[in-house]
Amino acid sequence: MSSQNKELKNLLVINSSARNGNAKSRNLAETLIGHWQKIQLNTKIQHRELGNQSIPHITEEWISAAFKPIENRTQDELNALKKSDEYIKELKDADIIVVATPMYNWSIPSSLKAYIDQIVRINETWKYNPDNIQNPYIGLLTNKKVVLLLTRGSQGYEKGGYNEHIDFQTDYLKRVFHVIGIDEIHVITLDGAANNQEEYNKNITIALQETIELIESISS
């Protein structure tokens, strides 16, 4: 099938590395974008930069505003939610959300955490179900896919690996997107930057190929 005949796809690409040119997570994202554009011409790509931007933390005013109906919010409260509104609109508009992030101190960059705090918002990306106390979250962002492009300096973070117990990156991100309604989550990992360079180069090749294969499978 010609890509020109496929339905328009909206990609949101989120980069959170503090590095620019030497960021392996950014390289994976660039590979994904480049191959996507080759096979899917009818595409709109939105970029959201977190790693080199100041992402606002939530405040008491933000919390107060988020739990009020919009008609009851003061102008200051509306202003407090402005960035959150912007981020959430990007997510709602996207068909596929790509999150490219390194592991910092066994978790995610603080900029990405601040972003998550802005987008996990009651009655916007999830709502509360009081009848199910064990799983009270009803996600509101449905019919979307997420691709996690994760890079880590060491190795052994896979299930059953010797570093699995200190991976607070993978399952956390999967849980966040599950809570807001997205269950189709694909994960590409690139590990070992701090280890043997020859082995790491092989890992890069594998991760890039896996990224291309993933795009082939989800672009239709």
Residue pairs with C-beta under 8 A, 6 or more apart in sequence:
1 220
3 39
3 40
3 41
3 42
3 219
4 41
4 42
6 40
6 42
6 219
6 220
7 42
8 42
8 43
8 44
9 40
9 42
9 43
9 44
9 95
9 96
9 219
10 43
10 44
10 45
10 46
10 93
10 94
10 95
10 96
11 33
11 36
11 43
11 44
11 45
11 46
11 94
11 95
11 96
11 97
11 98
12 46
12 48
12 90
12 91
12 93
12 94
12 96
12 97
12 98
13 29
13 32
13 33
13 45
13 46
13 47
13 48
13 98
13 100
14 48
14 50
14 97
14 98
14 99
14 100
14 101
14 112
14 115
15 23
15 25
15 26
15 29
15 47
15 48
15 49
15 50
15 51
15 100
15 101
16 25
16 50
16 51
16 99
16 100
16 101
16 102
16 108
16 109
16 111
16 112
16 115
17 23
17 25
17 26
17 51
17 100
17 101
17 102
17 109
18 51
18 52
18 109
18 111
19 26
19 51
19 102
20 26
20 52
23 51
23 102
24 102
24 151
24 190
24 193
24 204
25 100
25 101
25 102
25 149
25 150
25 151
25 190
26 100
28 100
28 149
28 151
28 188
28 190
28 207
28 208
28 211
29 98
29 100
29 149
31 208
31 211
31 212
32 98
32 147
32 149
32 211
32 214
32 215
33 45
35 211
35 212
35 215
36 43
36 45
36 215
36 219
37 43
37 45
39 215
39 216
39 219
40 219
46 90
46 93
46 94
48 87
48 90
48 115
50 109
50 111
50 112
50 115
51 109
51 111
53 111
55 83
55 111
55 114
55 115
55 118
56 83
56 114
56 118
57 114
57 117
58 117
58 118
59 80
61 76
61 77
61 80
62 80
62 81
62 84
64 77
65 73
65 74
65 77
65 78
65 80
65 81
66 81
66 84
66 121
66 122
66 124
67 122
68 77
70 78
73 81
83 118
84 118
84 119
84 121
84 124
87 115
87 118
87 119
88 118
88 119
88 121
88 124
88 125
91 97
91 119
91 125
91 141
91 144
91 180
92 141
94 144
95 143
95 144
95 145
96 144
96 145
96 146
96 147
96 218
97 144
97 145
97 146
97 147
97 177
97 182
98 146
98 147
98 149
99 112
99 146
99 147
99 148
99 149
99 173
100 149
101 108
101 109
101 112
101 148
101 149
101 150
101 151
101 169
101 173
102 109
102 150
102 151
102 152
103 150
103 151
103 152
103 153
103 157
103 167
103 169
104 110
106 166
106 167
106 168
106 169
107 113
107 168
107 169
107 172
108 168
108 169
108 172
108 173
116 176
119 125
119 180
120 126
120 176
120 179
120 180
122 128
124 140
125 139
125 140
125 141
125 180
125 181
126 137
126 138
126 139
126 140
126 179
126 180
126 181
127 137
127 138
127 140
128 136
128 137
128 138
129 135
129 136
129 137
129 138
130 136
137 179
138 181
139 178
139 179
139 180
139 181
139 182
140 180
140 181
141 180
141 181
141 182
142 181
142 182
144 181
144 182
144 184
145 182
145 184
145 185
145 186
145 218
146 177
146 182
146 184
146 185
146 186
147 185
147 186
147 187
147 188
147 214
147 218
148 170
148 173
148 174
148 185
148 186
148 187
148 188
149 188
149 190
149 211
150 169
150 170
150 173
150 187
150 188
150 189
150 190
151 189
151 190
151 191
151 193
152 167
152 169
152 189
152 190
152 191
152 192
152 193
153 191
153 192
153 193
153 194
154 163
154 191
154 192
154 194
154 195
155 161
155 163
155 191
155 192
155 195
156 162
156 163
156 164
156 191
157 163
157 164
157 166
157 167
157 169
157 170
157 189
157 191
158 164
158 189
170 187
170 189
174 185
174 187
177 185
178 185
186 214
186 218
188 207
188 210
188 211
188 214
189 207
190 203
190 204
190 207
191 203
192 199
192 200
192 203
193 200
